[in-house]
Amino acid sequence: MTDTDTEKADENINQSNLPPSTSGLPFHDRINEITTQEPWAWLGAGWRDLCHAPGLSIGYGTLLVASGYAVTIGFYQLDLTYMIWPMAAGFILIAPVFCIAFYEISRRIETSQDLGFGALARAWLEHAKSVFGAGLALVFFMILWIRVAALIYAINFPYTGLSIQEMTLKTFFTPEGLTFLAVGSAIGAVLAFVAFLVSAVSLQAMMGQKTGFLGGVIISVLAVNRNFLPMMLWAVIIVAITAIGMACAFVGLAVTLPLLGHASWHAYRSLVRDPAQSH
């Protein structure tokens, strides 16, 4: 065997050890590679957008918070208080759908277009089909999570109706409660990861590049796959900031949701190139 043949054999072996390429997938040429510094830059850009249109952003955020309070009161009246915390956690799964208004605000700031609630309403109407598809997918994850949480609750607390105070005590200070917390958190983390994978930038791509539902999901999956560590950092930041908003009696979400929504638009702009720039 000649030296040339040996080099070719070594090259083939090395290539066989490489991870599978995504070059054959649609939209692969639109995905940028980023560093772990980028998510912090997205937050800064999101804060600037929030300060640029505080009334519009916080006004819409307040509307979402009021809706959350209405749902919470409904569960309380129906004596389903044990479902309040799973619903609150599940909200993170479907939040990207409600953030479409913040994406539109950031897009309009970027392109120097007029801002107003009318423009946000038109954005919902213009992208209704894509939003509906994404909403169904994310609601599926939320319903699955709620059913699993209810099942775990029934297994650990059979024949028991708990108030919020009693459930808090039993969850953190009894063996059954700790089991409920550990198993629920593990299953919830898996569902949250899958939901994040398909929704990280999918709605933004549907709005910005008219990709349609399936195209947006493919772009989102590719973006997370190619930038796994930065996107996992971004997921942790989202959870942490959302938790801070919830810790302030949910009122803080009126600010944290707009901040994350605007930042998520800038995440999309950083991760996904325009079609004209991908060739």
N, C-alpha and C positions, 0 to 999 in steps of 0.2 A: 504493500500500500504506500503510495506516494505521500509527501507532506501535504499536498493539496487535498488529497482524499481524506487524510486525517483531520484537517481543518474543517472540511465540510461535515464530516461525521460529528465532530465536536459541536459545530454550529447547530446541527439538527437536534442533538441531545439537549443543548441549552434552550432551544426554542420549545422543545417538548415540555420543559419544566416551567415555562412561563404561564401565568394565569390566562384563562380564556379571554380573547380580545372581544371588544364590543364594537369593532369597526364595521361589522356587518349589519348592525342594527340601524334603523332609521333615526335621524337626528343626532347620531353620535358626533358628527362634526360641529355641532353647535355648542358643545359643552366645554367650558373653560376649566382649567385646574387652578385651585386657589390654595392659600395657606390658612393656618389657624388664626391669623391676625384679621382676616376678612370679616368674620362675624361681629367683631367689635366695631369695625368701620360701618357695618350695616346699622348697628344700633345708633351710632352717631348721626348717620344720614336720616334714619327714622325720626330721631329727636328733632332734627332741623325741619323736617316736613311737618311734624306735630306743632312746632312753634310757628310755622308759616301759616297754618290753618287751624288754630286751636279751637275756635268755636265749632267748626264743622266736624273736626275729628272727635273732640270730647263730647259734642252733642250726640253724635251717632254712637259713641261708646256708652254714654249714659242711657241711651235707648236700649242697648243690649243688656246693660246691668238691670234696668227696670224689668225687662222681659225675664231675666233670671230670677229676680225676686218674685215675680208672679208665679213662675213654675214652682219655686220653693214653697210658697204659701199654699199652692194647690196640693202638693204632696203632704204638707202638714195637715191640711183640712181633711184629706183622704186617709189620714192615719198611716201614711207610708213614709214616716220620717227616716226609716233605715235606708231609703233610696236617695236621700238628699246628697250624701257625700259621693256615692257612685255616680250620680248625675253630674255633680260638680266636676268630678275627675273626668267623666266622659265628655264634658264640654270641650276639653282640650282637643279631642279627636275631631270634632266638627267645626271648631273655630275658624279654620281657613275659609269655609264657605261664607261666614259672616264678615270676614275681613275683606271681601271684594270691594267694599266701599273705600277702605283705606288704600287698597291697591290703586283704585281709580284716582283718588286724591293725589297720590304720589306721581302717578303717570301724568296727570294734568299739570302738576307743579313742574315736572321735568320738561314738558312740552310747552309751558307758558300758556296754558288754556285757562278759561274761566272756571271758577269753582262755585259750587252751590249744591243744595240738596236736589235740585232738579237734574243736575248732571249725574249725581249718584244714582238717581232713579233710572235714568236712561241707561246707565252702565249695567244695572241689573237686567233691564229689558233686552239690551243688545246681546248680552251673554247668557240669556236665560237657559238655553239648551245645555250649554257647557256646565253652568252652575247646577242645573238639575241633575245631570249625570254625576258630577262630583259629589253633590249633596247626598244622592242615593247611596253612593259607595261609602261615604263617611258615616252616614246614619246607620248603615249596616254594621259597621264596626262598633258604633255606640250601642246599638241594640244588643249586639252580641256581648259586649262588655257588661251591660246592665243585667242581662239574663244570667251571665256567669256570676256576677256579684250577688244576685239574689239567691242563686243556688248555693254558693259558698256560705252566705248568711244563714240559709235554712239548715245547712248541715251543722254549722257550729252553734247556732242558737235556735234549736228546734222548739216549736210551740211557744215562742217568746216574742212579745211585742215590746220594743224598747223605745224610750224617748231618746232625744238627742243626747241628753246628759248621761243616761244609763248606757247608751251604746258607746259613748266615748270612754267611760270607765271600764266597761267590759272589753272593749277592743284593746286597750293599752295595758290593762292590769289583770287579765285572766289568761290561762293557757289557750282556751278556745279563741279568745280575741286575738292573741298573737298569731295563732294559726290562720285565722281569717285574714289578718293583715298581711302575713307573709305570702300566702297563696294568692290572694287577690292582687297584691302588688306585682308578683311575678307574671301572672297572666295578663294583667293590665299593661305591663311593660312590653310584652310581646305584641299585643294588639296596637299599642301606641307606636311601636317601631314600624310596623307594617303600614299603619295609617300615615305616619310621617314620610315613609318611603314614597308613597303614591301621591302625597299632597304637598310636599315641601315647596315646589315651584310649579305645580301643574296648573292651578287656576291662573297664576300670573302668565304662564305661557299661552293658555287659552285666550287670555285677554290681549296680550302683547303681540302674539304671532298667529292668532286665529288657527291654532293647531287642531282644535276639536278635543273631545274628552280623552280618547285613547292616545292621541299624540302628546297631550299634556302630561299624562301619566308616564309615558315612556321617557319623556324628557326629565321628569322628576326623578324617576328611578335611576337613570343614567347619571344625573347630577350628583345624587347621593352616593352612588357606587364609585364614581371617579374621585370624589372628594370626601371619603368616608369620615376621616378624623375631623376635618373642619365642620362637617354637617352634624356629627354627633355633638360637637361642642355647641353648635347652634341649637340643637334640640334641647340640650341641658339648659342653655340660656333661656329658651322659650318657657320651659317648665318652671325655672326659678322665678322669672319675672311674673309669670301667671300666678304662681303660688303667693308671691308678695301681694299682688292685687286681690287675691281671694282672702288673704290673711287680714286685710283691712275691711272686713265685713263685706267683701265683694265690691265695695264702692271704688276701691283702687283700680278695678278693672276698667273703669271709665277712662283711665289714663294709660294703663299698661297694655290694653288691647290695641288702641291706636298706635302706640309706640311699636309694638311687635308687628302690626299690620303694615305700617309704613316701612319698617326695616325689612320685612319679608319681600316687599317689592324690590328693594335695593339688592337683596340676596339674589333674586331672579336676574336682575340686570347684570350682576357680577358673574353669575354662573353660566348664563345662557347667551350666546351670541345671536345677533340678528341673522336671518338666512343669507343676506347679501355679504356678510362678513365670514361666512363659514366655508367659502370655497377659495 
